[in-house]
Amino acid sequence: MTWTLPEPMLTSPVPDPGLRPGWAAEPKWDGFRALVSVDAGQVVLRSRRGTEMAPAFPEVVAGAAQLPDATALDGVM
């Protein structure tokens, strides 16, 4: 089964860092926003705009290769 990466969630500023019950948040650190997927043993690492990032981060690709198929992650590195 072939699938594509979902659209990344973007950060948004808030006037008050307090959260309502049931909500979660994380700080926005400077870095590269990336999406990684593993499908049939193939690792895809792209920026939120779709730029291929695997050649620049071989260590991330090697680590992601150990994840199970049909895994997708969105985060900052």
C-alpha positions as CSV (number, residue, x, y, z in Angstrom):
1,M,0.0,0.0,0.0
2,T,1.4,3.4,-1.0
3,W,0.6,6.5,1.0
4,T,1.8,10.1,1.1
5,L,2.9,12.2,4.1
6,P,0.1,14.2,5.7
7,E,0.2,18.0,5.7
8,P,2.4,19.2,8.6
9,M,0.9,21.0,11.5
10,L,2.2,24.6,11.8
11,T,2.9,26.5,15.0
12,S,0.8,29.4,16.0
13,P,1.5,32.0,18.7
14,V,-0.9,32.3,21.6
15,P,-1.3,35.2,24.1
16,D,-1.4,32.9,27.1
17,P,0.5,29.6,27.4
18,G,-2.1,28.1,29.7
19,L,-3.8,25.1,28.1
20,R,-7.3,23.9,28.4
21,P,-7.9,20.4,29.9
22,G,-7.2,17.7,27.2
23,W,-4.9,20.0,25.1
24,A,-1.1,19.6,24.7
25,A,1.6,21.9,23.3
26,E,5.3,22.0,22.8
27,P,7.8,24.8,22.5
28,K,8.9,25.9,19.1
29,W,12.6,25.4,18.9
30,D,14.8,26.8,16.0
31,G,15.7,24.0,13.7
32,F,14.5,22.2,10.6
33,R,10.9,21.1,10.4
34,A,10.8,17.7,8.8
35,L,8.4,14.9,8.0
36,V,9.6,11.3,7.8
37,S,7.8,8.3,6.6
38,V,8.6,4.6,6.4
39,D,6.7,2.6,3.8
40,A,7.8,-0.9,2.6
41,G,11.2,-0.3,4.1
42,Q,11.7,3.0,2.1
43,V,12.4,6.1,4.2
44,V,11.4,9.5,3.0
45,L,12.6,12.6,4.8
46,R,11.2,16.0,3.5
47,S,10.8,19.5,4.7
48,R,7.3,20.9,5.2
49,R,7.5,22.4,1.7
50,G,8.5,19.1,0.2
51,T,12.3,19.5,-0.2
52,E,14.2,16.2,0.0
53,M,16.3,16.3,3.1
54,A,17.7,12.7,3.3
55,P,21.1,13.5,1.8
56,A,21.7,16.2,4.4
57,F,20.6,14.0,7.4
58,P,21.8,10.4,6.7
59,E,21.8,9.7,10.4
60,V,18.1,10.5,10.7
61,V,17.4,8.2,7.7
62,A,19.4,5.4,9.2
63,G,17.5,5.7,12.5
64,A,14.1,5.9,10.8
65,A,14.9,2.8,8.8
66,Q,14.5,0.9,12.1
67,L,10.9,2.1,12.5
68,P,8.0,-0.2,11.4
69,D,6.3,0.2,8.1
70,A,3.5,2.7,7.8
71,T,5.2,5.1,10.3
72,A,5.0,8.9,9.8
73,L,6.6,11.5,12.1
74,D,6.4,15.3,12.1
75,G,8.9,17.3,14.1
76,V,11.9,19.6,14.4
77,M,15.4,18.4,14.2
